[in-house]
Amino acid sequence: MCILFFAIKQHPKYPMIICANRDEFHQRPAQAMHWWPEKNEQCAILAGKDLQAGGTWLGLNKQGRFSALTNFRQPHLFDEKKQSRGNLVLQALAKKNDDIVSQLKTSADDYNGFNLVFGQLNNLVCFDSVSKTQKILTSGFHSLCNGALDDIWPKMALGQNQLAKTVQNHYLDVDKLFELMSNNKQAKTESLPNTGIPLDWERLLSSIFIVSPEYGTRTTNIITQDNKGKISVYDRSYNEKGLCIKKQTFEIPPS
């Protein structure tokens, strides 16, 4: 997962709204969002699957617990021998917040840099493996990409502002949220963050929605939870041309 936006207690009907894009190399195999088969029904999770390492980038369980991961962009520190970060999402879906925080503080260095958001949808926490600290996602608007929570990167500021405008309407238009997440406008060179990658890549990755033959936005998820606790998950998959190739909708009733 490479960018997420959160609107928490900002809409009269939907106290939680999450918009998320996963960016990845197109050659890396993945399975679209689905219910993972489990012997114990209480452990069933809804998530896509990374078929190379076996983990996921975003998921929920039937009790309304959520987790998502973004990579911390530190190319000079990347170690291919470290464990796959996608397993952290699965662990966070299976444990209580205090337990996963305790685990992360001792095991964070076993992984390349990451941010992990987790918890019940009304009580989300973000753990930053670089600072080894966690922050509660308070009421308001938040954005998360490949740096710290609420960094002011151009695409983070753009998406957060657009989300704020979209949720002003009492009627929440999910198509408008997908439109927000499909914005492929790149930032001006002088506004680009310096994250240690070549300038052409910095420019390519500066848009909310990324399109290129090699690397790009593979999925978008819109997740809402209404005042009664019902969770709706809207999932779209894209090809290397940025064209939508699959649409799905899932619902999780109040637990």
N, C-alpha and C positions, 0 to 999 in steps of 0.2 A: 504494500500500500504506500502511495507516495504523497497524497494530500487528502486531508479531511477538514471539513468545516462542521461546526456544532452550533446550533441555536438552542439554548437551554432556558426554558421558561420564558420564551419570547413570543409565543403564539397562544391565543386563548384556548385552542382545542388540542394542540400538540405541544406538550411541554418539552419534548425531545425531538429534534430533527437533526439527522446526520447525513452529510453528503460526502461521498468518498470515491476517489479514483485510484485504481491500481495501475502503475506503470511498470513495464517489464520488457525484457527482450522477447521478441515474438517467437524465437526458436525455443524458448523455455516452455516445456509442455505443462498444461494446467487443465483442470476439469472445472467447469462452471459451477456456480453455487448449487448446492443440493443438500439434502438431509443425509448425513453420514450414518451408515448402519451401525447400530450399537446393540449389544445384548440387553443392556439396561436402558430402558426408555428414558429414564431421568438424565442420562448422559448424552442423549442425542444432540448433535449440533448441526446448525445450518451454516455452511461455509463453502467456499471454493476450495480446491485442493491443488497444491503445487506437486505435480507428478514427478518432479526431479528429486525433491528432498522430503516430500511427504507431509509437510506442514500446511499452513494457510496464512493468509494476510489479514483476514477479517472474518469474524463469525459470531453467532449467537447461540444460546441454548434455549430449551423450551421454558426455562424459568425466567427468561428475560435478561440473562447475563450476557454481556457484550465484551468483545475484545478486538483490537486492531493494532497493527504494527506499522511503523515507518522506519526505514533505514536512516541512520545518521550519516550524512555524506562526509566521509573522511577518507578519501582515496589513498592518502599516504599512510594510513594505519590499517588498511584492509588486509586481513589474513585469511586466506582460503581454507586454512586448516581448522578454523574455529567452527563451532556448532551452528547448525541452521537456525536462524532467528524465527522461522515460521513455526517452530515447535513451541515457542513462548506463548503464542495465541492459544494453542490448545491447552497449555498448562493453566493459563489465566482463566479459561472458561470452566475449569474443573475445581478451582480453589477459591477460597475467600480472599478478600482484598488484603487483609493483614498478612495472611500466609504467603501470598504471591510477592508482596513487597519485601518481606523478610528473605525469601528465596532469591529475589532479584539482586538484593544488595550484596549477597555473597557470591552469586554466580554470574553477574553481569559481564565480567571480563572474559568469560568463556565464549562470548559472542562478539561479533563486530558491532559497532555502535548502533543503538536503536532507541526509539520511543515506543512504549507500550501503553495503550489506553485500555482500561478494563474496569469491570464492575457492573452492578445493576444499572440500567439505563438512567435511573434517577440518582445515581451515586458514582459517577465516573472519576477515575484517578488516572493521571498520566505519569509514568515513570520514565525518567531520562537516564540512560545508562552512562552518559558522559559525566554528568554531575552526580549521579547516583542519588538523586532526589526525586520526590514525587509531589505532584500538585493536584489538588482537587479541582475539577472543572466546575467552576461556580456559575451562577445564573449569568446569562449574557451570551456573547458570541465568541467563539474560539476557532483558531485555525492551527493545523499541525502539518508540517511537511518534513523536510530532511534536515532540519535543525531543531532548535528548542521550541517548545510550545509557545505560540503567539509571537514568534519572530516576525519582523516586518519585511518579508520578501514581497516583491511586487505582486505575484500571483496570489499570495496569501491575503494581502490587503484587498485586492480586487474581488476575490471570491467572498470574503467576509462582508464587504460592503454590499455586494449584490445579494447575498443571502439576507442581510438585514432589510433590504428593500422588498424582497420577495415575501417575507413572512409578515409584512405589514398588513396584508390582506387577510380578512377573516377566512376566506376560502383559500386553502392551500393548494396551489396548482403544481402537482408533481412534475409535469412537463416543463414548467419554468425552472424547476430545480435541475432537471437534466440539461436544460439549455445552459444554465449557469456552469455546469460541470463540463460542458462541451466547448467552452471558450478556448480557442487555440491561438489567441493573440499573444505574441511574444513581447517581452519587456524590452525597453530601450537599453542599448548597451551600457549607458552610464548608470542605469538603475540595477544592473545585475548584481547578485551577491557574488562574492569570491569564495567558492567552496573547494578550490584546488583542482578543478577539472578544466580542460581546454575551453576557450571562449566559445567555440561553435557549439559545444555540448551545453555550456552554461546557457546559451541563448535558446537552444532547442528545449531544454528542460524548464524554461522560464514561463511557459504557458500552463494553464490549468489542465488543458487537454493536449496531449502530445501525439503528433503524427509523424512517423518516419518509417521507412521500410525495415529498419533494424530494431528499433526500440520505440515503444509508444504506450498510450493508454489502452489497457486490455479490458478493464471492466469499470463500470460505475455502479455504485450502490446508493440508493436513497432509502433511509430508514427513519420511520416515524413511530412515535408512541403517543397514543391519545390519552385523554384525561381518565379514561376507564381502564387503561393499562394494555389495550390491544396494540400489538406491534405489527407494522406492515413493512415489508422489505421488497424493494423494487430493484431488479438486477438486470443490467445490460452488458453484453459482451461485444467486443469490436475486433476487426481484423487489422492488418498492417496499413490499410488505407484509411483507417478511422471510421469505417462503415459498421453500423450495428448489425450483428449477425445472429443475435439471440436476445430475447426479452423474457423475463420471468417475474412473477410476483408470488410472494409467500406471506402468510399471516400466522402470527403466534398469539393465541388468545390469552387473556389475563390469567396468570397462574394463581 
